[in-house]
Amino acid sequence: MRPMLLALSVLTGLAAAAPAHAQDNRQDTADGRTFVRPYIEVGQVLSAELSPGDDVLTFTQVAAGVDANRQGRNSGVSVSLRYERNIAWGDDQVDTETLSGVARGYLSLVPRALTFEAGGLASRTRVDGGGGVSSNPLVREDAESQIYSIYAGPTLATNVGAVAINGFARVGYNRFETENAVFDNAGNAIDVFDDSVTYNGRVTASTRSGEPLPVGLAVTGGIFQEEISNLDQRVRDAFVRADVTVPLTPSLALVGGVGYEDVEISSRDALRDANGDPVIGADGRLVTDTASPRLIAFDVDGLLWDVGVLWRPSSRTSLEARVGERYDSTTYYGNFTYRPNTRSALAIVAYDGVSGFGGVLNNALAGLSSDFTAFRNPVTGDFGGLVSGGEGLGTIGALGSVRSAAFRGRGVRASYQRTIGRLNAAIGAGYDRRTFIAAAGTPLEAADGLTDESYYITGALSRQVGQRAIVTANAYVNWFESATDGGDVTAFGASASYNRSLTQRLSARAALSVDYFDSEFTAEDFAFATALLGLRYDF
């Protein structure tokens, strides 16, 4: 829990530095808005196993949390944090405690020029066959794991004459905790991700077309490095490039770039026993031989290039699509956004990059708005990776494979949100493909060249009913296709709740959820239905 608590303390500091307002816990002002809603909850939960058995568990759920949003002229922060304790009635299988939430904020150190950003994530997932297939897991402990991610750093945006200078520097930490080792279908242990530190920096100097030249020019330099604890892996991606934008019409332009990159992925060997076999630690992970030399898994340096189009017919619509060569092979990436009004927003992103599991989490956090509302499962209280806000919908995306090896990740994700009267709807979907890269001569060599794929859809609905009640519904579907035989997993579920205010601060809630897991890792499928009745008090 400590990483998320550290992120919360940083973001609370950002909120405290925002312009002070009145002491009311919620208000709207000319220069921003503020609300802080701490709460406590207590509920009674009934969980029934529908398949393959018929066990019924009853337990009490006690939770405390806070939802906060503070937006000012020079700062902004959103926090959704929840601590939950499940108290079993005669069965310790659900006697658990969990911290979950997401936080993101910024503080302007120099108005409109230099800001400090930070973000944090704590989430549960269910792991089957080497893949994290659900961020809304059942409360049972058999396959439950915990994920933490935090990042912080400055962002620069200023001008020197006609030249715009933009850049950022970030440091992040990521951790994956699981009490049980993960095995493939053959009974071999999969070395799952433990923790990593990431460093990410970039600076761009650019001019717009017509100011002063007919074409726009940009020069960018950047570096990404992730240090993964498993076998002391290191991913380093450094580049410098020049780009040109050639206008064809007021809304359409050709874009292209060329540059130099230096990408290296390396690791150390595992500690070996007297028979030469790798040593496995108590946590089921490989033990690193810190005295072994660094072994190269991937080493590319040379030319990178790409070409594409930039289409901006209005301030509401933007499209950029590029194709080229990077990492010594063909690359595709781009993005599309469409915000026809304040009530709806569509975003599509295609990506391609090298990193470890932690780099994916940090980049997803940095891509979130600092003004959002987090969607949570009404029964488990878990954050499922979906937020909505003034800048549109945001997603953490698929957790995907939890292998420790570095990888090249390619995929696409899309999100859409819409408000119709009292109805709010949001949906996120995506595809993620990870091709693993590992050094020869190490135990991870078996994963080199393997590809794990994930497909996911998650959605949420809410509707105000009268002045005192709200109905919400959530649903998710995840497909994980493992490169290892017998590792494929399908998971889907849905939940609904009815919340009604009893007094100004006290409310009652009834919720129901159904979850299903079909894993080739086990001979049987699992299906559960869970119901909750509870009370919530907002301070």
For each residue, the residues with C-beta under 8 A, 3 or more apart:
1: 4 5 99 122 148
2: 5 6
3: 6 7 120 122 148 149 150 173 175
4: 1 7 8 81 99 101 120 121 122 148 150
5: 1 2 8 9 99
6: 2 3 9 10 120 150
7: 3 4 10 11 103 118 119 120 121 150
8: 4 5 11 12 79 81 101 103 120
9: 5 6 12 13
10: 6 7 13 14 105 118 120 150 152
11: 7 8 14 15 77 79 103 104 105 118 119 120
12: 8 9 15 16 77 79
13: 9 10 16 17
14: 10 11 17 18 75 77 105 106 107 116 118
15: 11 12 18 68 70 75 77 79 105
16: 12 13
17: 13 14 75 107
18: 14 15 32 34 70 71 72 74 75 76 77 107
19: 31 32 72 73 74 75
20:
21: 24 27 29 32 34
22: 27
23:
24: 21 27
25: 35 36 37 539
26: 33 34 35 36 37
27: 21 22 24 33 34 35
28: 33
29: 21 32 33 34
30:
31: 19 72 73
32: 18 19 21 29 70 71 72 73 76
33: 26 27 28 29 69 70 71
34: 18 21 26 27 29 69 70 71
35: 25 26 27 67 68 69 70
36: 25 26 66 67 68 70
37: 25 26 66 67 68 538 539
38: 64 65 66 538 539
39: 64 65 66 67 536 537 538 539
40: 62 63 64 536 537 539
41: 61 62 63 64 65 381 509 534 535 536 537
42: 60 61 62 63 534 535
43: 60 61 63 509 532 533 534 535
44: 58 60 61 532 533 534
45: 58 59 60 61 86 139 379 530 531 532
46: 56 57 58 530 531 532
47: 56 57 58 59 94 138 139 140 528 529 530 531
48: 54 55 56 57 528 529 530
49: 52 53 54 55 56 526 527 528
50: 54 527 528 529
51: 524 525 526 527
52: 49 524 525 526
53: 49
54: 48 49 50
55: 48 49
56: 46 47 48 49
57: 46 47 48 88 89 91 93 94 140
58: 44 45 46 47 89
59: 45 47 86 87 88 89 91 94 95 139
60: 42 43 44 45 86 87 89
61: 41 42 43 44 45 84 85 86 87 381 532 534
62: 40 41 42 84 85 87
63: 40 41 42 43 82 83 84 85 381
64: 38 39 40 41 82 83
65: 38 39 41 80 81 82 83 101 381
66: 36 37 38 39 79 80 81
67: 35 36 37 39 79 80 373 374
68: 15 35 36 37 77 78 79 80
69: 33 34 35 77 78 79 371 372 373
70: 15 18 32 33 34 35 36 75 76 77
71: 18 32 33 34 75 76 370 371
72: 18 19 31 32 75 76
73: 19 31 32 111
74: 18 19 107 108 111
75: 14 15 17 18 19 70 71 72 105 106 107 108
76: 18 32 70 71 72 105 106 370 371
77: 11 12 14 15 18 68 69 70 103 104 105 106 370
78: 68 69 103 104 105 369 370 371 372 373 374 387 389
79: 8 11 12 15 66 67 68 69 101 102 103 105
80: 65 66 67 68 101 102 103 373 374 376 383
81: 4 8 65 66 99 100 101 103 122
82: 63 64 65 99 100 101 376 381 383
83: 63 64 65 97 98 99
84: 61 62 63 97 98 99 100 381
85: 61 62 63 96 97
86: 45 59 60 61 94 95 96 97 98 139
87: 59 60 61 62 95
88: 57 59 91 92 93 94 95
89: 57 58 59 60
90:
91: 57 59 88 94 95
92: 88 95
93: 57 88 140 141
94: 47 57 59 86 88 91 139 140 141
95: 59 86 87 88 91 92
96: 85 86 139 141 144
97: 83 84 85 86
98: 83 84 86 124 146 382
99: 1 4 5 81 82 83 84 122 146
100: 81 82 84 122 123 124 381 382 383
101: 4 8 65 79 80 81 82 120 121 122 374 383
102: 79 80 119 120 121 122 123 365 368 374 383 387 396
103: 7 8 11 77 78 79 80 81 118 119 120 121
104: 11 77 78 117 118 119 120 365 368 369 370 372
105: 10 11 14 15 75 76 77 78 79 117 118 119 370
106: 14 75 76 77 115 116 117 118 155 370
107: 14 17 18 74 75 115 116
108: 74 75 111 112 113 114 115
109: 114 115 116 154
110: 113 114
111: 73 74 108
112: 108 157 158
113: 108 110 156 157 158
114: 108 109 110 154 155 156 158
115: 106 107 108 109 154 155 157
116: 14 106 107 109 152 153 154 155
117: 104 105 106 151 152 153 154 155 168 170 366 370
118: 7 10 11 14 103 104 105 106 150 151 152 153
119: 7 11 102 103 104 105 150 151 152 365 366 368
120: 3 4 6 7 8 10 11 101 102 103 104 148 149 150 151 365
121: 4 7 101 102 103 147 148 149 150 361 365 383 396
122: 1 3 4 81 99 100 101 102 146 147 148 383
123: 100 102 135 146 147 382 383 385 396
124: 98 100 135 137 144 145 146 147 380 382
125: 132 133 134 135 137 144 145 146 147 399
126: 132 133 134 137 138 143 144 145 491 517
127: 130 131 132 133 143 144 145 178 182 192 402
128: 131 133 143 480 489 491 517 519 521 522
129: 182 184 185 480 482 484 486 487 488 489 519 520 521
130: 127 182 184 190 192 401 402 403 452 482 484 487
131: 127 128 399 400 401 402 452 454 480 482 487 489
132: 125 126 127 135 145 147 398 399 400 401 402 480
133: 125 126 127 128 399 454 478 480 489 490 491 517
134: 125 126 137 476 478 491 493 515 517
135: 123 124 125 132 382 383 384 385 396 399 476
136: 377 380 382 384 474 476 493 495 515
137: 124 125 126 134 143 144 380 382 515
138: 47 126 144 380 515 528 530
139: 45 47 59 86 94 96 144 380 530
140: 47 57 93 94 144 528
141: 93 94 96 144 179
142: 180
143: 126 127 128 137 180
144: 96 124 125 126 127 137 138 139 140 141 178
145: 124 125 126 127 132 176 177 178 179 402
146: 98 99 122 123 124 125 176 177 178
147: 121 122 123 124 125 132 174 175 176 177 361 399
148: 1 3 4 120 121 122 173 174 175 177
149: 3 120 121 172 173 174 175 358 361 362 365
150: 3 4 6 7 10 118 119 120 121 172 173 174 365
151: 117 118 119 120 170 171 172 173 198 362 365 366
152: 10 116 117 118 119 170 171 172
153: 116 117 118 168 169 170 171 200
154: 109 114 115 116 117 168 169
155: 106 114 115 116 117 167 168
156: 113 114 165 166 167 168 203
157: 112 113 115 164 165 166
158: 112 113 114 164 165
159: 162 163 164 165
160: 163 165
161:
162: 159 207 208 211 212
163: 159 160 205 206 207
164: 157 158 159 204 205 206 207 208
165: 156 157 158 159 160 203 204 205
166: 156 157 203 204 206
167: 155 156 201 202 203 204
168: 117 153 154 155 156 200 201 202
169: 153 154 200 201
170: 117 151 152 153 198 199 200 201 362 366
171: 151 152 153 197 198 199
172: 149 150 151 152 197 198 199 200 358 359 361 362 365
173: 3 148 149 150 151 195 196 197 198 358
174: 147 148 149 150 195 196 197 198 357 358 359 361 362
175: 3 147 148 149 194 195
176: 145 146 147 192 193 194 195 357 402
177: 145 146 147 148
178: 127 144 145 146 181 182 192 283
179: 141 145
180: 142 143 284
181: 178 189 192 283 284 285
182: 127 129 130 178 189 190 192 284 402
183: 187 188 189 190 521
184: 129 130 187 188 190 482 484 485 486 487 521
185: 129 484 485 486 487 520 521
186: 484 485 486
187: 183 184
188: 183 184
189: 181 182 183 280 284
190: 130 182 183 184 402 403 484
191: 230 231 284 285 286 403 404 405 443 444
192: 127 130 176 178 181 182 284 285 402 403 404
193: 176 196 228 230 356 357 358 402 403 404
194: 175 176 228 229 230 283 285 404
195: 173 174 175 176 228 229 358
196: 173 174 193 226 227 228 229 356 357 358 359
197: 171 172 173 174 226 227 358
198: 151 170 171 172 173 174 224 225 226 227 355 358 359 362
199: 170 171 172 223 224 225 226
200: 153 168 169 170 172 222 223 224 225 359 362 363
201: 167 168 169 170 222 223 224
202: 167 168 220 221 222 223
203: 156 165 166 167 220 221 222
204: 164 165 166 167 218 219 220
205: 163 164 165 218 219
206: 163 164 166 216 217 218 219 243
207: 162 163 164 211 212 213 216 217 218
208: 162 164 211 216
209: 213 214 215 216 245 246 247 253
210: 213 214 247
211: 162 207 208
212: 162 207
213: 207 209 210 216 217
214: 209 210 247
215: 209 244 245 246 247
216: 206 207 208 209 213 244 245 247 253
217: 206 207 213 242 243 244 245
218: 204 205 206 207 242 243 244 245 257
219: 204 205 206 240 241 242 243
220: 202 203 204 239 240 241 242 243 259
221: 202 203 239 240 241
222: 200 201 202 203 238 239 240
223: 199 200 201 202 236 237 238 239
224: 198 199 200 201 235 236 237 238 353 355 359
225: 198 199 200 234 235 236 237
226: 196 197 198 199 233 234 235 355 356 358 359 406
227: 196 197 198 232 233 234
228: 193 194 195 196 231 232 233 234 235 356 357 358 404 406
229: 194 195 196 232 288
230: 191 193 194 233 285 286 288 404 405 444
231: 191 228 267 268 269 270 286 288 404 442 443 444
232: 227 228 229 267 268 288 290 294
233: 226 227 228 230 265 266 267 356 404 405 406
234: 225 226 227 228 264 265 266 267 294
235: 224 225 226 228 264 265 354 355 356 359 406
236: 223 224 225 262 263 264 265
237: 223 224 225 261 262 263 353 354
238: 222 223 224 261 262 263
239: 220 221 222 223 259 260 261 262 304
240: 219 220 221 222 259 260
241: 219 220 221 257 258 259 260 304
242: 217 218 219 220 257 258 259
243: 206 217 218 219 220 255 256 257
244: 215 216 217 218 255 256 257
245: 209 215 216 217 218 253 254 255 310
246: 209 215 253 254 255 256
247: 209 210 214 215 216 250 252 253
248: 252 253 254
249: 252
250: 247
251: 311 312 313 314
252: 247 248 249 309 310 311
253: 209 216 245 246 247 248 309 310 311
254: 245 246 248 307 308 309 310
255: 243 244 245 246 307 308 309 310 320 322
256: 243 244 246 305 306 307 308
257: 218 241 242 243 244 305 306 307 324
258: 241 242 303 304 305
259: 220 239 240 241 242 303 304 305
260: 239 240 241 301 302 303 304
261: 237 238 239 300 301 302 303 304 326 327
262: 236 237 238 239 300 301
263: 236 237 238 298 299 300 301 327 354
264: 234 235 236 296 298 299 300
265: 233 234 235 236 296 297 298 299 354 406 437 439
266: 233 234 294 295 296 297 439
267: 231 232 233 234 294 295 297 438 439 442 444
268: 231 232 288 289 290 292 293 294 295 442
269: 231 272 289 292 295 441 442
270: 231 278 279 286 287 288 289 442 443
271: 278 279 286 287 288 289
272: 269 276 277 278 279 289
273: 276 277 278 279
274:
275:
276: 272 273
277: 272 273
278: 270 271 272 273 286 287 443
279: 270 271 272 273 286 287
280: 189 284 285 286 287
281: 284 285 286 287
282:
283: 178 181 194
284: 180 181 182 189 191 192 280 281
285: 181 191 192 194 230 280 281 404
286: 191 230 231 270 271 278 279 280 281 404 443 444
287: 270 271 278 279 280 281
288: 229 230 231 232 268 270 271
289: 268 269 270 271 272 292
290: 232 268
291:
292: 268 269 289 295
293: 268
294: 232 234 266 267 268
295: 266 267 268 269 292 439 440 441 442
296: 264 265 266 299 439
297: 265 266 267 406 437 438 439 440 448
298: 263 264 265 354 406 437
299: 263 264 265 296
300: 261 262 263 264 327 328
301: 260 261 262 263
302: 260 261 328
303: 258 259 260 261 325
304: 239 241 258 259 260 261 324 325 326
305: 256 257 258 259 324 325
306: 256 257 322 323 324 325 326 331
307: 254 255 256 257 322 323 324
308: 254 255 256 320 321 322 323 324 334
309: 252 253 254 255 319 320 321
310: 245 252 253 254 255 319 320
311: 251 252 253 317 318 319 320
312: 251 315 317 318 319
313: 251 317
314: 251 317
315: 312
316: 338 339 340
317: 311 312 313 314 337 338 339
318: 311 312 335 336 337
319: 309 310 311 312 334 335 336
320: 255 308 309 310 311 334 335 336
321: 308 309 334 350
322: 255 306 307 308 331 332 333 334
323: 306 307 308 330 331 332
324: 257 304 305 306 307 308 330 331
325: 303 304 305 306 328 329 330 331
326: 261 304 306 329 331 352
327: 261 263 300 331 352 354 408
328: 300 302 325
329: 325 326
330: 323 324 325
331: 306 322 323 324 325 326 327 352
332: 322 323 350 352 410
333: 322 350 351 352
334: 308 319 320 321 322 349 350
335: 318 319 320 347 348 349 350
336: 318 319 320 346 347 348
337: 317 318 345 346 347 348 392
338: 316 317 345 346 347
339: 316 317 342 344 345 346 392
340: 316 344
341: 344
342: 339
343: 418 419 420
344: 339 340 341 416 417 418 419
345: 337 338 339 391 392 393 415 416 417
346: 336 337 338 339 392 414 415 416
347: 335 336 337 338 392 393 414 415 416
348: 335 336 337 412 413 414
349: 334 335 412 413 414
350: 321 332 333 334 335 411 412
351: 333 409 410 411 412 413
352: 326 327 331 332 333 408 409 410
353: 224 237 359 408 409
354: 235 237 263 265 298 327 406 407 408 409 437
355: 198 224 226 235 358 359 360 363 406 407 409
356: 193 196 226 228 233 235 359 360 404 405 406 407
357: 174 176 193 196 228 360 361 401 402 403 404
358: 149 172 173 174 193 195 196 197 198 226 228 355 361 362
359: 172 174 196 198 200 224 226 235 353 355 356 362 363
360: 355 356 357 363 364 397 400 409
361: 121 147 149 172 174 357 358 364 365 396
362: 149 151 170 172 174 198 200 358 359 365 366
363: 200 355 359 360 366 367
364: 360 361 367 368 395 396 397
365: 102 104 119 120 121 149 150 151 172 361 362 368 396
366: 117 119 151 170 362 363
367: 363 364 394
368: 102 104 119 364 365 372 387 394 396
369: 78 104 372 387 389 390 391 392 394
370: 71 76 77 78 104 105 106 117
371: 69 71 76 78 389 390 391
372: 69 78 104 368 369 387 388 389 394
373: 67 69 78 80 387 388 389
374: 67 78 80 101 102 383 386 387
375: 383 384 386 387 388 426 460 474
376: 80 82 381 382 383 384
377: 136 380 381 382 384 474 495 513
378: 381 472 474 495 496 497 509 511 513 532
379: 45 495 497 511 512 513 530 531 532
380: 124 136 137 138 139 377 513 530
381: 41 61 63 65 82 84 100 376 377 378
382: 98 100 123 124 135 136 137 376 377
383: 80 82 100 101 102 121 122 123 135 374 375 376
384: 135 136 375 376 377 458 474 476
385: 123 135 395 396 397 428 458
386: 374 375 393 394 395 396 415 426 428 458 459 460
387: 78 102 368 369 372 373 374 375 393 394 395
388: 372 373 375 392 393 394 417 424 426
389: 78 369 371 372 373 392 393 394
390: 369 371
391: 345 369 371 394
392: 337 339 345 346 347 369 388 389 415 417
393: 345 347 386 387 388 389 415 416 417 426 427 428
394: 367 368 369 372 386 387 388 389 391 415
395: 364 385 386 387 413 415 428 430 458
396: 102 121 123 135 361 364 365 368 385 386 399
397: 360 364 385 413 428 430 432 456
398: 132 430 432 454 455 456 478
399: 125 131 132 133 135 147 396 402 454
400: 131 132 360 432 434 452 454 480
401: 130 131 132 357 407 434 452 454 480 482
402: 127 130 131 132 145 176 182 190 192 193 357 399
403: 130 190 191 192 193 357 407 434 436 447 452
404: 191 192 193 194 228 230 231 233 285 286 356 357 444
405: 191 230 233 356 436 437 438 444 447 448
406: 226 228 233 235 265 297 298 354 355 356 436 437 438
407: 354 355 356 401 403 434 435 436 437
408: 327 352 353 354 434 435 437
409: 351 352 353 354 355 360 432 433 434
410: 332 351 352 432 433 435
411: 350 351 430 431 432 433
412: 348 349 350 351 430 431
413: 348 349 351 395 397 428 429 430 431 432
414: 346 347 348 349 428 429 430
415: 345 346 347 386 392 393 394 395 426 427 428 429
416: 344 345 346 347 393 426 427 428
417: 344 345 388 392 393 424 425 426 427
418: 343 344 424 425 426
419: 343 344 423 424 425
420: 343 423 425
421:
422: 463 464 465
423: 419 420 461 462 463
424: 388 417 418 419 461 462 463
425: 417 418 419 420 459 460 461
426: 375 386 388 393 415 416 417 418 459 460 461
427: 393 415 416 417 457 458 459 460
428: 385 386 393 395 397 413 414 415 416 456 457 458 459
429: 413 414 415 456 457 458
430: 395 397 398 411 412 413 414 455 456
431: 411 412 413 453 454 455
432: 397 398 400 409 410 411 413 453 454 456
433: 409 410 411 451 452 453
434: 400 401 403 407 408 409 451 452 453
435: 407 408 410 449 450 451
436: 403 405 406 407 444 447 448 449 450 451 452 483
437: 265 297 298 354 405 406 407 408 448
438: 267 297 405 406 442 444 445 446 447 448
439: 265 266 267 295 296 297 442 444 445 448
440: 295 297 445 448
441: 269 295 445
442: 231 267 268 269 270 295 438 439 445
443: 191 231 270 278 286 446
444: 191 230 231 267 286 404 405 436 438 439 447 448
445: 438 439 440 441 442 448
446: 438 443 450
447: 403 405 436 438 444 450
448: 297 405 436 437 438 439 440 444 445
449: 435 436
450: 435 436 446 447 483 484
451: 433 434 435 436 483
452: 130 131 400 401 403 433 434 436 480 481 482 483
453: 431 432 433 434 480 481
454: 131 133 398 399 400 401 431 432 478 479 480 481
455: 398 430 431 478 479 481
456: 397 398 428 429 430 432 476 477 478 479
457: 427 428 429 476 477
458: 384 385 386 395 427 428 429 474 475 476 477
459: 386 425 426 427 428 474 475 476
460: 375 386 425 426 427 472 473 474 475
461: 423 424 425 426 472 473 474
462: 423 424 470 471 472 473
463: 422 423 424 470 471 472
464: 422 469 470
465: 422 469 470 471
466: 469
467:
468: 500 501
469: 464 465 466 498 499 500 501
470: 462 463 464 465 498 499
471: 462 463 465 496 497 498 499
472: 378 460 461 462 463 496 497 499
473: 460 461 462 494 495 496 497
474: 136 375 377 378 384 458 459 460 461 494 495 496
475: 458 459 460 492 493 494 495
476: 134 135 136 384 456 457 458 459 491 492 493 494
477: 456 457 458 490 491 492
478: 133 134 398 454 455 456 489 490 491 492
479: 454 455 456 488 489 490
480: 128 129 131 132 133 400 401 452 453 454 487 488 489 490 491
481: 452 453 454 455 488
482: 129 130 131 184 401 452 486 487 488 489
483: 436 450 451 452 487
484: 129 130 184 185 186 190 450 487
485: 184 185 186
486: 129 184 185 186 482 520 521
487: 129 130 131 184 185 480 482 483 484 520 521
488: 129 479 480 481 482 519 520
489: 128 129 131 133 478 479 480 482 517 518 519 520 521
490: 133 477 478 479 480 516 517 518 519
491: 126 128 133 134 476 477 478 480 515 516 517 518
492: 475 476 477 478 515 516
493: 134 136 475 476 513 514 515 516
494: 473 474 475 476 513 514
495: 136 377 378 379 473 474 475 511 512 513 514
496: 378 471 472 473 474 511 512 513
497: 378 379 471 472 473 509 510 511 512 532
498: 469 470 471 509 510 511
499: 469 470 471 472 507 508 509 536
500: 468 469 507 508 509
501: 468 469 504 506 507
502: 506 507 508
503: 506
504: 501
505: 537 538 539
506: 501 502 503 535 536 537 538
507: 499 500 501 502 535 536 538
508: 499 500 502 533 534 535 536
509: 41 43 378 497 498 499 500 532 533 534 535 536
510: 497 498 531 532 533
511: 378 379 495 496 497 498 531 532 534
512: 379 495 496 497 529 530 531 532
513: 377 378 379 380 493 494 495 496 529 530
514: 493 494 495 527 528 529 530
515: 134 136 137 138 491 492 493 527 528 530
516: 490 491 492 493 525 526 527 528
517: 126 128 133 134 489 490 491 525 526 527
518: 489 490 491 525
519: 128 129 488 489 490 522 525 526
520: 129 185 486 487 488 489
521: 128 129 183 184 185 486 487 489
522: 128 519 526
523:
524: 51 52
525: 51 52 516 517 518 519
526: 49 51 52 516 517 519 522
527: 49 50 51 514 515 516 517
528: 47 48 49 50 138 140 514 515 516
529: 47 48 50 512 513 514
530: 45 46 47 48 138 139 379 380 512 513 514 515
531: 45 46 47 379 510 511 512
532: 43 44 45 46 61 378 379 497 509 510 511 512
533: 43 44 508 509 510
534: 41 42 43 44 61 508 509 511
535: 41 42 43 506 507 508 509
536: 39 40 41 499 506 507 508 509
537: 39 40 41 505 506
538: 37 38 39 505 506 507
539: 25 37 38 39 40 505
